[in-house]
Amino acid sequence: MIGVIGGGAWGTALAQVAAQRSAVLLWAREEAVVEGINAGHENALFLPGCALDPAIRATGDLAELAACDLLLVVAPAQHVGAVLAAAPVGRIPLVLCAKGIEAGSKRLIGEVARAVHPDAPIAVLSGPTFAHEVAGGMPTAVTLACEDPALGEALAARLAVPHFRTYATTDVIGAEIGGAVKNVLAIGCGVVEGAGLGQNARAALIARGFAEMTRFGLARGARAETLAGLSGLGDLVLTCSSTSSRNFSLGVGLGRGESAATLLADRRTVAEGAFTAPVLHDAARDAGVDMPITEAVCRLLDGAAVGDVIGDLLARPLKGEVG
């Protein structure tokens, strides 16, 4: 049986995929989610209108996950450590599906999981994925990263279904960094949209943002081909181009002059980029990596005026494109 930790839209969508191959036990914090899935086969709170496979059962008791032989961890990035500390993991393989960097510790989610459960095999699932499309059976491709190539290929095969293709890699760091950094850049692209700065500006931000992602990733030991793949560039393009992205939508509000506090307070779901941005900025500074777009997003989240931030970006000294 496959366990899913997290009953939000993404956790529910992954449960829907996994149910095509296995019985699924989904843990959710919200009682209404548990009751809705078990009684009506629907997560009306986070994924309304999607009829869920009857093979999915929900629970509010983490202890029940001890019966699973694989756990998909889909809790918000800032809560993964606390949830895993309470979960009966032992040596059950963990597939980490959250995207972000833990505030305070500056640890990637894989590092958080290893600290809590050092005996559990770790893999990372990442890529361009909107939950409603995955749950609806629309074609999707993702990266499944695991340092143990045999285990990675086995997990990729177990989670793959015809519309959900998994591509295995051993570059866990690259998959994690792509997923974390793209959330921050998506906020920046949303600002471009909200401020009415045009398609040229958004394309430029995606390209220069990808350069930032690559610089930071390589400094942390990632491989360039991973960052140019599904979990890096692929996810970046998706989340920088649609209001279905929570981070892009947050940026749209910032671009229109709304405050970050107001926008974040009004959200049932989490825009991870808002938490990752300051942590990423500090980590990049510590590593000596130049990330001006990330710095600009941090300033906007802190309340700086959009015009001032954009003006400062455009006034940066000219430089070569590569290097």
Backbone bond lengths (Angstrom), bond angles and torsions (degrees), N, CA, C in turn:
res aa  C-N    CA-C-N  psi(-1)  N-CA   C-N-CA  omega(-1)  CA-C   N-CA-C  phi
1 M - - - 1.466 - - 1.527 109.66 -
2 I 1.328 116.20 138.75 1.456 122.38 178.69 1.523 108.90 -97.25
3 G 1.326 116.39 129.89 1.453 121.41 175.93 1.518 110.75 -100.60
4 V 1.322 116.63 144.61 1.457 122.81 176.68 1.522 107.50 -122.97
5 I 1.326 116.75 120.90 1.461 121.74 179.97 1.522 108.42 -98.79
6 G 1.310 116.72 102.06 1.466 121.57 -179.68 1.513 110.75 128.72
7 G 1.335 116.03 120.16 1.458 120.66 -175.54 1.513 114.31 -106.73
8 G 1.342 117.06 25.91 1.454 119.83 173.77 1.518 111.25 -77.03
9 A 1.320 116.60 -168.51 1.466 120.41 -177.79 1.521 111.50 -62.14
10 W 1.337 117.39 -44.35 1.463 120.32 -176.64 1.525 111.25 -70.38
11 G 1.326 117.63 -41.82 1.449 119.59 177.01 1.517 112.04 -61.87
12 T 1.337 116.05 -39.96 1.463 120.36 179.01 1.519 111.31 -66.89
13 A 1.328 116.97 -39.95 1.464 120.71 178.69 1.527 110.90 -63.97
14 L 1.336 116.92 -41.70 1.463 119.73 178.07 1.522 111.39 -67.39
15 A 1.319 117.00 -35.03 1.465 119.65 174.95 1.528 110.54 -62.28
16 Q 1.320 116.17 -38.59 1.465 120.83 178.64 1.528 110.72 -63.34
17 V 1.330 117.02 -40.07 1.465 120.97 176.93 1.531 110.38 -66.16
18 A 1.342 115.72 -49.83 1.460 120.25 -176.60 1.526 112.24 -62.33
19 A 1.332 117.20 -30.22 1.467 121.08 -178.09 1.516 112.65 -66.69
20 Q 1.342 117.77 -15.42 1.461 119.75 176.30 1.530 111.98 -75.59
21 R 1.343 115.76 -13.26 1.461 119.89 -178.32 1.522 113.56 -121.42
22 S 1.351 117.58 -13.56 1.463 119.81 -170.19 1.519 110.16 -161.82
23 A 1.327 115.97 161.17 1.464 119.91 165.13 1.525 107.95 -66.61
24 V 1.337 117.28 145.29 1.460 121.78 -174.96 1.526 109.80 -129.13
25 L 1.328 115.49 135.02 1.460 122.00 172.71 1.521 107.88 -115.86
26 L 1.325 116.65 116.12 1.463 122.05 -177.40 1.518 109.63 -105.78
27 W 1.346 116.01 124.17 1.462 120.51 175.53 1.521 108.99 -94.81
28 A 1.322 116.08 130.62 1.465 122.12 176.98 1.515 109.02 -132.54
29 R 1.316 115.85 144.20 1.459 121.32 177.90 1.526 111.22 -74.55
30 E 1.345 116.60 -32.49 1.458 121.34 -174.06 1.531 110.57 -83.91
31 E 1.319 116.35 123.85 1.470 121.14 -179.80 1.520 111.42 -61.04
32 A 1.344 116.47 -36.00 1.465 119.55 -179.30 1.519 111.38 -64.48
33 V 1.333 117.62 -33.73 1.463 121.22 177.94 1.526 110.01 -67.68
34 V 1.315 116.70 -46.02 1.468 120.90 179.68 1.525 110.48 -59.80
35 E 1.317 116.54 -47.87 1.461 120.34 -178.51 1.523 111.66 -65.51
36 G 1.336 116.39 -40.51 1.465 119.99 -178.49 1.514 112.69 -65.17
37 I 1.334 117.14 -40.83 1.467 120.45 -179.74 1.525 110.34 -69.30
38 N 1.315 117.31 -44.14 1.465 120.26 -176.63 1.525 112.74 -72.32
39 A 1.326 117.16 -36.26 1.469 120.11 -175.77 1.519 112.80 -90.10
40 G 1.332 116.87 -36.21 1.466 119.34 -173.93 1.502 115.37 -125.74
41 H 1.350 118.56 3.86 1.475 122.85 -179.70 1.524 111.27 54.12
42 E 1.341 116.16 45.47 1.458 121.67 177.62 1.521 109.19 -152.03
43 N 1.338 115.76 140.87 1.464 121.84 171.19 1.528 106.46 -101.90
44 A 1.323 115.49 83.28 1.460 120.11 -173.84 1.517 112.56 -68.56
45 L 1.329 117.43 -21.11 1.465 120.61 -178.20 1.522 111.88 -76.08
46 F 1.324 117.60 -42.03 1.454 120.90 -172.90 1.529 114.61 -116.08
47 L 1.327 118.38 -22.77 1.464 120.77 -178.84 1.531 109.02 -140.27
48 P 1.321 117.08 61.48 1.466 120.25 -174.38 1.524 112.57 -65.52
49 G 1.316 115.28 146.26 1.456 120.75 175.81 1.509 114.96 86.14
50 C 1.333 117.89 -3.00 1.470 121.10 -179.22 1.526 109.16 -101.49
51 A 1.329 116.64 115.53 1.463 120.82 177.91 1.522 109.36 -74.97
52 L 1.316 117.34 119.83 1.452 121.98 -174.48 1.526 111.79 -91.19
53 D 1.315 115.01 149.25 1.453 122.05 179.40 1.531 110.33 -60.60
54 P 1.321 118.55 133.59 1.471 120.72 178.25 1.526 113.91 -61.39
55 A 1.340 117.38 -14.62 1.465 120.32 177.43 1.526 112.13 -72.22
56 I 1.349 117.81 -8.32 1.457 121.92 178.65 1.527 109.10 -91.37
57 R 1.328 115.91 122.23 1.462 121.00 171.66 1.519 108.48 -115.93
58 A 1.323 117.64 142.63 1.457 122.28 -178.57 1.521 111.21 -109.99
59 T 1.333 115.28 153.19 1.459 121.76 178.31 1.518 109.75 -146.68
60 G 1.305 116.56 154.71 1.454 121.51 172.22 1.507 111.89 -105.19
61 D 1.325 117.21 7.70 1.462 122.95 -176.45 1.523 109.76 -111.33
62 L 1.326 116.64 108.73 1.469 120.63 -179.38 1.524 112.14 -59.46
63 A 1.309 118.15 -30.08 1.465 120.77 -176.98 1.523 112.33 -60.34
64 E 1.330 117.30 -26.77 1.463 120.21 -179.31 1.523 112.34 -65.98
65 L 1.339 117.19 -20.24 1.462 120.63 -178.29 1.522 112.37 -69.01
66 A 1.322 117.71 -10.05 1.465 120.97 177.98 1.521 111.41 -62.33
67 A 1.329 117.50 -20.10 1.465 121.22 179.77 1.526 112.63 -80.77
68 C 1.324 118.17 -6.09 1.470 122.19 -176.50 1.521 110.75 -89.53
69 D 1.342 116.10 154.56 1.460 120.15 176.22 1.530 112.07 -110.05
70 L 1.331 116.86 3.72 1.455 122.82 175.90 1.525 107.59 -157.04
71 L 1.342 116.00 136.08 1.460 120.33 -179.20 1.524 110.46 -122.89
72 L 1.323 116.15 126.03 1.457 122.22 171.50 1.523 107.39 -95.49
73 V 1.321 117.27 119.88 1.465 121.75 -174.35 1.521 108.30 -99.64
74 V 1.345 116.18 108.36 1.455 121.38 -171.93 1.532 110.88 -124.45
75 A 1.342 116.75 20.23 1.458 120.48 173.92 1.525 109.13 -69.28
76 P 1.345 119.23 154.24 1.464 120.75 175.82 1.529 111.08 -54.17
77 A 1.322 116.40 145.48 1.462 121.44 -171.79 1.527 112.79 -53.62
78 Q 1.325 117.49 -40.48 1.459 120.17 -176.87 1.525 113.07 -72.88
79 H 1.318 118.12 -10.06 1.466 121.78 -178.81 1.528 112.96 -112.45
80 V 1.330 117.72 -1.76 1.464 120.47 -176.05 1.522 111.38 -58.67
81 G 1.334 117.64 -45.55 1.456 120.52 -177.55 1.512 112.53 -58.92
82 A 1.336 116.80 -47.03 1.467 120.71 -178.17 1.519 111.63 -66.57
83 V 1.333 117.06 -41.32 1.465 120.17 -179.01 1.529 110.28 -67.11
84 L 1.330 116.72 -44.26 1.465 119.09 -179.77 1.522 111.88 -65.22
85 A 1.329 117.13 -33.29 1.464 120.18 179.17 1.519 111.42 -62.40
86 A 1.337 116.39 -27.40 1.464 120.76 -179.17 1.526 112.82 -95.97
87 A 1.320 117.37 -4.57 1.462 121.30 -175.05 1.533 110.83 -93.62
88 P 1.332 117.55 145.75 1.470 122.24 179.81 1.531 110.65 -83.96
89 V 1.318 116.50 80.82 1.465 120.82 -171.51 1.518 112.25 -92.01
90 G 1.334 116.50 -56.85 1.467 119.09 -177.26 1.519 111.12 61.25
91 R 1.355 116.23 -116.20 1.463 120.88 -179.95 1.527 112.69 -108.78
92 I 1.324 116.76 15.39 1.466 120.04 178.49 1.536 108.54 -68.68
93 P 1.332 119.25 130.01 1.466 120.41 177.75 1.533 111.87 -59.64
94 L 1.332 115.65 138.37 1.457 122.67 178.94 1.521 109.55 -111.52
95 V 1.324 117.05 125.27 1.457 121.68 171.46 1.524 106.87 -105.53
96 L 1.317 116.60 111.11 1.459 122.30 -174.82 1.526 109.40 -85.87
97 C 1.330 115.66 123.54 1.462 121.12 -174.54 1.522 112.52 -117.62
98 A 1.338 117.58 1.24 1.463 121.49 175.71 1.522 109.33 -84.09
99 K 1.336 116.26 152.65 1.463 121.54 -177.49 1.520 109.30 -125.17
100 G 1.318 116.34 115.65 1.451 119.13 179.78 1.513 111.60 165.42
101 I 1.322 115.44 -176.68 1.459 123.99 176.21 1.518 106.64 -127.31
102 E 1.327 117.02 134.04 1.460 120.58 -176.76 1.524 110.90 -68.30
103 A 1.323 116.24 126.39 1.460 121.04 178.32 1.525 109.61 -64.58
104 G 1.311 116.29 146.04 1.459 121.00 179.12 1.511 111.88 88.07
105 S 1.318 117.28 -61.52 1.469 120.63 -177.44 1.524 112.88 -82.20
106 K 1.353 117.04 -21.74 1.471 123.02 -175.71 1.530 112.20 61.77
107 R 1.324 116.86 23.95 1.461 120.89 -179.06 1.525 110.54 -89.61
108 L 1.341 115.99 142.28 1.452 120.64 168.91 1.527 108.70 -68.17
109 I 1.339 116.74 160.21 1.453 120.40 -174.35 1.528 111.61 -62.38
110 G 1.325 116.79 -34.41 1.457 119.45 176.39 1.521 112.18 -62.44
111 E 1.317 117.00 -38.01 1.461 121.24 177.84 1.526 111.02 -67.28
112 V 1.333 115.39 -37.55 1.466 120.14 176.44 1.526 109.93 -62.19
113 A 1.326 116.69 -47.38 1.468 121.03 -177.85 1.522 111.23 -63.63
114 R 1.324 117.69 -41.38 1.470 120.44 -178.78 1.528 111.18 -65.62
115 A 1.330 116.42 -34.92 1.462 119.46 179.41 1.526 111.20 -66.76
116 V 1.334 117.38 -34.28 1.465 121.40 -177.47 1.525 111.22 -83.58
117 H 1.340 115.99 -41.07 1.476 120.70 -176.64 1.533 109.34 -131.45
118 P 1.326 117.50 77.72 1.475 120.69 -174.90 1.523 114.43 -64.39
119 D 1.327 118.68 -19.17 1.465 120.87 -177.71 1.529 113.22 -92.73
120 A 1.329 117.23 -5.91 1.465 119.94 -177.11 1.527 110.67 -87.42
121 P 1.329 118.36 129.95 1.472 119.80 172.88 1.536 109.55 -61.96
122 I 1.342 115.65 140.09 1.465 121.12 -174.59 1.520 110.46 -117.92
123 A 1.333 115.96 136.00 1.463 122.51 170.82 1.522 107.72 -136.72
124 V 1.316 116.34 163.21 1.458 122.53 -179.91 1.519 109.05 -127.82
125 L 1.318 116.56 130.72 1.455 122.16 174.85 1.518 108.42 -111.44
126 S 1.339 116.39 124.67 1.464 120.38 -176.78 1.519 109.46 -153.01
127 G 1.325 115.58 160.94 1.455 119.92 179.31 1.513 111.40 150.99
128 P 1.330 117.78 -178.57 1.466 122.57 -177.31 1.524 111.06 -76.45
129 T 1.322 116.25 99.46 1.469 120.08 -171.30 1.518 111.16 -141.22
130 F 1.312 118.22 112.28 1.451 122.09 165.65 1.524 107.15 -93.91
131 A 1.313 116.62 129.61 1.459 121.71 -171.22 1.519 112.75 -58.25
132 H 1.330 117.21 -42.36 1.464 118.93 -175.58 1.529 111.57 -65.98
133 E 1.333 117.31 -31.02 1.463 119.70 177.74 1.522 111.01 -73.73
134 V 1.334 116.83 -41.56 1.464 120.25 178.15 1.523 110.54 -62.37
135 A 1.334 116.73 -47.01 1.460 120.70 -179.22 1.522 111.74 -64.18
136 G 1.336 116.19 -29.33 1.456 120.60 -179.88 1.509 114.82 -84.63
137 G 1.328 116.93 3.08 1.456 120.57 176.60 1.512 114.85 80.75
138 M 1.341 117.66 19.77 1.467 120.16 178.97 1.533 109.82 -81.53
139 P 1.340 118.05 149.54 1.471 120.93 -174.77 1.527 112.38 -58.90
140 T 1.328 115.33 131.75 1.460 122.67 -176.99 1.523 108.86 -144.76
141 A 1.330 116.36 145.21 1.464 121.30 175.19 1.522 108.63 -131.32
142 V 1.340 116.48 138.13 1.457 121.66 -176.39 1.525 110.58 -135.88
143 T 1.328 114.46 165.98 1.461 122.31 172.98 1.520 109.29 -98.33
144 L 1.324 116.93 134.88 1.466 122.65 172.83 1.524 106.43 -117.84
145 A 1.328 116.47 106.77 1.459 121.36 -173.79 1.520 111.00 -105.03
146 C 1.318 116.00 131.77 1.467 121.43 179.00 1.522 107.79 -152.88
147 E 1.334 117.04 133.62 1.463 119.96 -178.90 1.522 112.16 -65.96
148 D 1.325 117.45 -27.64 1.463 122.55 175.71 1.535 107.58 -89.04
149 P 1.332 118.42 105.81 1.468 119.73 -173.88 1.524 113.74 -61.11
150 A 1.329 118.13 -36.52 1.465 120.31 -179.86 1.528 110.40 -66.22
151 L 1.330 116.86 -44.74 1.459 120.36 178.09 1.524 110.37 -65.54
152 G 1.327 117.00 -40.77 1.456 120.20 179.48 1.515 112.25 -60.17
153 E 1.313 116.38 -44.09 1.467 119.55 179.09 1.526 111.19 -66.62
154 A 1.340 116.91 -36.28 1.467 120.24 178.67 1.531 110.68 -66.85
155 L 1.327 116.93 -41.92 1.462 120.45 178.83 1.524 111.02 -67.48
156 A 1.335 115.97 -40.86 1.462 119.65 178.48 1.524 110.59 -60.26
157 A 1.335 116.33 -41.13 1.460 120.08 179.91 1.528 111.25 -68.59
158 R 1.320 116.54 -36.37 1.468 119.38 -177.61 1.533 112.08 -70.14
159 L 1.315 117.24 -33.06 1.463 120.66 -176.23 1.529 113.16 -91.52
160 A 1.314 117.47 -13.99 1.467 120.44 -177.02 1.523 111.13 -76.23
161 V 1.320 115.00 138.44 1.472 123.21 170.27 1.525 105.65 -134.89
162 P 1.327 118.64 169.35 1.476 118.52 -173.10 1.526 115.59 -51.51
163 H 1.328 118.38 -37.34 1.470 118.71 -177.20 1.524 112.46 -95.21
164 F 1.333 117.77 -2.73 1.464 121.95 -175.91 1.524 108.41 -127.41
165 R 1.346 116.19 92.95 1.453 122.38 -174.72 1.526 110.26 -90.27
166 T 1.325 115.79 133.95 1.457 121.72 179.94 1.524 109.57 -113.46
167 Y 1.321 116.60 128.73 1.466 122.69 178.02 1.523 108.56 -111.42
168 A 1.335 116.71 120.31 1.458 121.88 -174.48 1.526 111.62 -83.44
169 T 1.334 115.36 146.00 1.456 123.03 173.75 1.522 108.16 -150.51
170 T 1.319 116.97 160.47 1.465 120.63 174.49 1.526 112.10 -98.81
171 D 1.320 117.74 0.44 1.468 121.99 -175.60 1.535 110.40 -88.75
172 V 1.320 116.21 79.71 1.461 121.47 -179.11 1.527 110.84 -65.94
173 I 1.322 117.45 -42.52 1.467 121.33 -179.29 1.529 110.38 -59.57
174 G 1.322 117.22 -45.76 1.459 120.77 -179.37 1.516 112.27 -61.46
175 A 1.348 116.38 -43.43 1.461 119.78 -179.95 1.522 110.91 -64.20
176 E 1.323 117.13 -39.69 1.469 120.13 -179.73 1.526 111.89 -69.74
177 I 1.308 117.30 -43.21 1.464 119.80 -177.63 1.520 110.85 -66.66
178 G 1.323 117.67 -41.71 1.458 119.32 177.12 1.516 111.57 -56.96
179 G 1.337 117.34 -45.93 1.449 121.40 -178.40 1.506 113.24 -66.21
180 A 1.329 117.23 -33.92 1.469 120.63 -179.15 1.525 112.04 -77.23
181 V 1.327 116.94 -47.10 1.462 120.50 -174.31 1.523 111.56 -69.49
182 K 1.323 117.83 -35.96 1.470 119.28 -177.33 1.517 111.84 -62.46
183 N 1.342 118.29 -28.84 1.460 119.96 178.39 1.524 111.66 -64.00
184 V 1.319 115.92 -39.30 1.462 120.86 179.18 1.530 110.25 -68.26
185 L 1.315 116.22 -44.13 1.462 120.41 -179.70 1.527 111.49 -66.08
186 A 1.334 116.81 -32.35 1.464 120.26 177.81 1.521 111.15 -63.74
187 I 1.328 117.32 -35.06 1.464 119.74 175.08 1.525 109.38 -61.68
188 G 1.329 116.79 -44.02 1.459 120.41 178.37 1.511 112.70 -60.36
189 C 1.330 117.38 -41.61 1.463 120.35 178.43 1.522 111.13 -67.02
190 G 1.327 116.74 -35.07 1.453 119.48 175.29 1.518 111.74 -63.59
191 V 1.319 116.65 -37.54 1.468 120.82 176.79 1.527 110.38 -60.78
192 V 1.325 116.03 -43.58 1.459 120.77 177.54 1.528 110.11 -57.33
193 E 1.324 116.88 -43.69 1.463 121.11 179.43 1.530 110.90 -66.73
194 G 1.325 116.09 -48.63 1.458 119.83 -176.84 1.514 113.18 -64.72
195 A 1.332 116.76 -32.34 1.463 121.04 -179.72 1.526 112.30 -86.69
196 G 1.331 117.33 -2.25 1.460 120.88 178.39 1.517 113.70 67.17
197 L 1.333 116.76 39.66 1.467 120.56 -175.47 1.519 113.56 -88.53
198 G 1.328 118.25 -5.40 1.460 120.19 171.64 1.514 114.95 98.66
199 Q 1.338 114.23 165.47 1.462 121.48 -178.20 1.528 112.52 -72.83
200 N 1.322 117.42 -32.59 1.466 119.70 176.71 1.521 110.68 -58.31
201 A 1.321 115.09 -45.17 1.464 119.90 -177.90 1.520 110.76 -64.92
202 R 1.342 117.12 -40.26 1.464 118.49 -179.53 1.524 110.71 -66.82
203 A 1.318 118.34 -41.30 1.464 120.89 177.97 1.522 111.01 -61.85
204 A 1.337 115.80 -41.76 1.459 119.66 178.43 1.518 111.04 -63.87
205 L 1.331 116.72 -40.14 1.462 119.60 -179.62 1.524 111.14 -66.65
206 I 1.329 117.43 -39.63 1.466 119.93 177.27 1.527 110.28 -60.82
207 A 1.333 116.43 -46.01 1.470 120.14 -177.59 1.526 111.61 -66.14
208 R 1.342 115.99 -47.01 1.463 118.54 -179.30 1.533 110.76 -72.08
209 G 1.339 116.72 -30.44 1.457 119.31 174.32 1.512 111.83 -65.31
210 F 1.331 116.10 -39.69 1.462 119.36 177.08 1.529 110.34 -62.74
211 A 1.340 117.21 -34.95 1.462 120.03 175.69 1.532 110.46 -62.97
212 E 1.325 116.91 -40.01 1.468 120.66 176.65 1.527 110.87 -63.31
213 M 1.333 115.79 -46.52 1.458 120.70 178.91 1.528 110.68 -56.98
214 T 1.324 116.31 -43.32 1.457 121.12 -178.11 1.519 111.22 -66.86
215 R 1.335 117.27 -44.53 1.467 120.09 179.22 1.531 110.84 -59.47
216 F 1.316 115.92 -47.03 1.461 119.61 -178.46 1.526 110.66 -67.08
217 G 1.325 116.82 -43.51 1.456 120.65 -179.57 1.514 112.41 -60.51
218 L 1.317 116.94 -47.23 1.465 120.01 -179.90 1.519 110.96 -63.06
219 A 1.336 117.24 -35.77 1.465 120.43 178.48 1.520 111.75 -66.10
220 R 1.349 116.78 -26.02 1.465 120.83 -179.71 1.525 112.52 -96.70
221 G 1.329 117.45 3.52 1.453 120.38 175.72 1.511 115.41 98.19
222 A 1.333 117.74 9.80 1.462 120.95 177.50 1.520 110.50 -75.38
223 R 1.341 115.71 162.37 1.454 120.44 176.44 1.529 109.73 -97.86
224 A 1.327 115.28 140.79 1.467 120.13 -176.26 1.520 111.67 -60.29
225 E 1.342 118.04 -36.65 1.466 120.15 -177.41 1.528 111.66 -68.51
226 T 1.332 117.91 -28.67 1.465 120.25 175.57 1.519 110.16 -68.91
227 L 1.323 116.34 -43.86 1.462 120.62 -179.79 1.527 111.42 -65.71
228 A 1.318 116.88 -27.18 1.465 120.66 177.50 1.523 112.25 -87.04
229 G 1.329 116.89 1.61 1.459 121.10 -176.43 1.510 113.59 -100.22
230 L 1.328 116.02 -155.82 1.464 122.35 -173.98 1.518 112.82 -62.22
231 S 1.337 117.18 -41.49 1.458 120.27 -175.52 1.520 113.04 -79.77
232 G 1.326 118.47 -9.08 1.453 122.11 177.75 1.513 111.53 -113.15
233 L 1.324 115.55 -89.02 1.460 120.29 -177.34 1.528 111.99 -61.56
234 G 1.318 117.61 -40.24 1.461 119.86 -179.46 1.515 112.18 -59.98
235 D 1.326 116.52 -48.43 1.464 121.11 179.53 1.522 110.79 -67.53
236 L 1.322 117.22 -35.78 1.463 121.85 178.70 1.521 111.11 -60.59
237 V 1.322 117.06 -48.27 1.463 120.85 -178.78 1.528 110.77 -60.95
238 L 1.333 116.28 -43.12 1.469 119.51 -178.50 1.528 111.58 -63.64
239 T 1.320 116.85 -51.19 1.461 119.46 -172.76 1.520 113.14 -76.23
240 C 1.307 117.28 -14.15 1.465 120.76 177.44 1.521 112.49 -93.53
241 S 1.319 117.25 9.47 1.463 119.08 -170.49 1.522 114.58 -131.74
242 S 1.339 118.90 3.14 1.458 118.36 -172.40 1.519 111.70 -150.35
243 T 1.326 116.29 141.94 1.455 121.19 175.99 1.529 111.49 -71.82
244 S 1.330 118.48 -6.08 1.461 120.05 171.11 1.523 111.11 -68.52
245 S 1.331 116.78 -16.42 1.455 121.88 175.36 1.526 109.22 -82.54
246 R 1.330 116.86 124.88 1.461 120.90 178.78 1.518 111.33 -62.56
247 N 1.336 116.49 -37.74 1.462 119.89 -179.42 1.519 111.23 -69.89
248 F 1.327 117.32 -41.82 1.463 120.79 176.71 1.527 110.13 -61.18
249 S 1.327 117.38 -43.30 1.464 121.28 -179.88 1.521 111.26 -63.12
250 L 1.331 117.22 -39.51 1.459 120.51 175.29 1.524 110.44 -59.49
251 G 1.332 116.43 -44.54 1.456 120.16 178.89 1.516 112.84 -63.03
252 V 1.342 116.83 -37.47 1.471 119.89 177.56 1.526 109.81 -58.56
253 G 1.322 116.18 -44.29 1.459 119.70 178.21 1.514 112.16 -62.68
254 L 1.324 117.23 -42.78 1.465 120.56 177.50 1.528 110.96 -61.92
255 G 1.332 116.02 -40.73 1.461 120.44 179.66 1.513 112.74 -64.01
256 R 1.319 116.95 -26.64 1.466 121.87 178.56 1.524 112.39 -86.50
257 G 1.336 116.14 0.36 1.460 119.78 176.65 1.511 115.26 96.23
258 E 1.338 118.24 5.35 1.456 120.29 177.86 1.528 109.81 -78.63
259 S 1.329 116.65 154.61 1.462 120.14 -178.03 1.520 110.94 -82.85
260 A 1.330 115.73 149.20 1.455 120.40 178.55 1.525 110.88 -61.93
261 A 1.332 116.77 -39.49 1.467 120.01 -178.77 1.521 111.09 -59.91
262 T 1.318 116.80 -43.68 1.462 120.95 -179.93 1.520 110.99 -66.44
263 L 1.313 116.55 -44.61 1.461 120.67 -178.02 1.520 112.00 -65.29
264 L 1.326 117.69 -40.33 1.454 120.93 -177.53 1.531 111.62 -75.83
265 A 1.321 116.98 -30.24 1.461 120.18 179.46 1.513 112.29 -70.20
266 D 1.310 116.45 -22.47 1.466 121.30 -174.69 1.522 112.80 -94.86
267 R 1.331 116.87 14.67 1.466 119.60 -172.90 1.522 111.65 -112.96
268 R 1.336 116.25 130.49 1.461 121.12 172.70 1.519 110.02 -78.61
269 T 1.338 116.15 -34.90 1.459 120.71 179.31 1.523 109.61 -99.69
270 V 1.329 116.09 164.97 1.456 121.78 -170.62 1.528 110.91 -99.48
271 A 1.342 116.31 131.41 1.463 121.78 169.71 1.527 106.82 -94.41
272 E 1.334 116.67 92.64 1.463 121.34 -171.38 1.523 112.74 -58.59
273 G 1.341 117.28 -30.12 1.452 119.97 -177.68 1.512 113.65 -59.20
274 A 1.328 117.65 -28.94 1.459 121.10 -179.98 1.527 111.30 -66.12
275 F 1.329 116.74 -32.24 1.460 120.83 178.19 1.516 111.40 -86.39
276 T 1.330 116.02 -32.67 1.459 120.39 -177.15 1.522 112.47 -74.91
277 A 1.346 117.28 -33.85 1.469 120.55 -172.51 1.527 113.52 -53.43
278 P 1.343 119.85 -55.03 1.474 117.80 -178.54 1.516 113.55 -65.67
279 V 1.337 116.92 -32.66 1.466 120.07 178.28 1.520 110.23 -68.35
280 L 1.327 116.00 -43.37 1.457 121.08 178.28 1.521 110.97 -63.16
281 H 1.329 116.33 -41.39 1.469 120.17 179.56 1.527 110.71 -60.49
282 D 1.342 116.46 -44.92 1.465 120.00 179.48 1.528 111.30 -66.24
283 A 1.343 116.24 -41.56 1.468 119.63 -179.74 1.522 111.31 -64.78
284 A 1.339 116.64 -39.09 1.466 120.63 178.27 1.525 110.88 -65.79
285 R 1.319 116.18 -41.84 1.470 119.65 178.39 1.518 110.76 -62.84
286 D 1.343 116.48 -41.96 1.466 119.80 178.92 1.522 111.61 -62.83
287 A 1.351 116.03 -32.67 1.466 120.79 -178.45 1.524 112.62 -88.99
288 G 1.334 116.93 -2.13 1.462 120.48 -178.63 1.512 113.87 71.28
289 V 1.348 116.51 29.96 1.465 121.66 -178.85 1.517 109.63 -103.74
290 D 1.331 116.72 128.00 1.462 122.29 -179.24 1.534 109.85 -80.22
291 M 1.345 117.14 119.35 1.470 121.73 -179.72 1.536 108.79 -136.03
292 P 1.340 117.46 73.99 1.465 120.53 -174.97 1.525 114.35 -64.96
293 I 1.328 118.19 -33.20 1.467 119.07 179.42 1.524 109.69 -69.44
294 T 1.308 117.17 -41.22 1.460 120.90 176.13 1.523 110.44 -59.84
295 E 1.330 116.79 -43.07 1.466 120.53 177.60 1.525 110.88 -62.05
296 A 1.319 116.65 -40.26 1.461 120.77 179.59 1.528 111.16 -63.76
297 V 1.333 117.24 -41.66 1.465 120.67 177.96 1.528 110.10 -62.46
298 C 1.322 117.54 -40.83 1.463 120.46 177.24 1.523 111.34 -59.62
299 R 1.307 116.86 -42.84 1.465 120.28 179.50 1.529 110.79 -63.36
300 L 1.312 116.59 -41.17 1.467 119.97 179.48 1.527 111.09 -65.20
301 L 1.321 116.77 -40.70 1.460 120.31 177.44 1.521 111.54 -64.69
302 D 1.333 116.39 -27.54 1.466 121.35 178.30 1.525 112.66 -84.43
303 G 1.348 116.67 -1.60 1.459 119.57 174.72 1.518 116.36 104.84
304 A 1.344 118.30 6.11 1.461 119.88 178.48 1.526 110.52 -65.34
305 A 1.310 116.46 151.55 1.463 121.57 -179.56 1.519 110.38 -70.67
306 V 1.337 116.24 138.52 1.466 121.06 -177.54 1.521 110.87 -58.20
307 G 1.319 117.28 -45.20 1.465 120.32 -178.31 1.515 112.35 -60.41
308 D 1.316 117.10 -39.80 1.466 120.50 179.71 1.527 111.09 -66.42
309 V 1.329 116.43 -43.40 1.466 120.40 -177.67 1.521 110.64 -66.65
310 I 1.326 117.15 -45.49 1.467 120.45 178.86 1.521 110.19 -63.26
311 G 1.311 116.65 -42.52 1.467 120.21 178.92 1.515 112.48 -59.38
312 D 1.330 116.45 -41.62 1.463 120.15 179.14 1.526 111.52 -66.23
313 L 1.342 117.14 -38.24 1.456 119.61 177.36 1.523 111.20 -63.08
314 L 1.330 116.34 -44.70 1.461 120.15 -177.46 1.528 112.25 -71.21
315 A 1.331 117.05 -19.98 1.462 120.75 -178.48 1.525 112.91 -90.67
316 R 1.334 117.01 1.42 1.459 118.90 178.95 1.530 110.64 -61.89
317 P 1.327 118.50 147.55 1.459 121.19 179.95 1.536 111.42 -57.21
318 L 1.315 116.26 142.63 1.473 120.79 178.13 1.540 109.69 -66.95
319 K 1.343 115.02 149.17 1.465 119.33 -177.66 1.520 108.07 -152.36
320 G 1.313 116.72 170.17 1.437 120.98 174.92 1.522 110.63 -69.15
321 E 1.336 116.44 151.65 1.464 118.86 -176.57 1.521 111.83 -71.51
322 V 1.295 119.04 -33.78 1.448 122.79 -177.28 1.529 109.22 -104.89
323 G 1.346 114.72 132.53 1.444 118.55 177.15 1.511 112.75 108.83
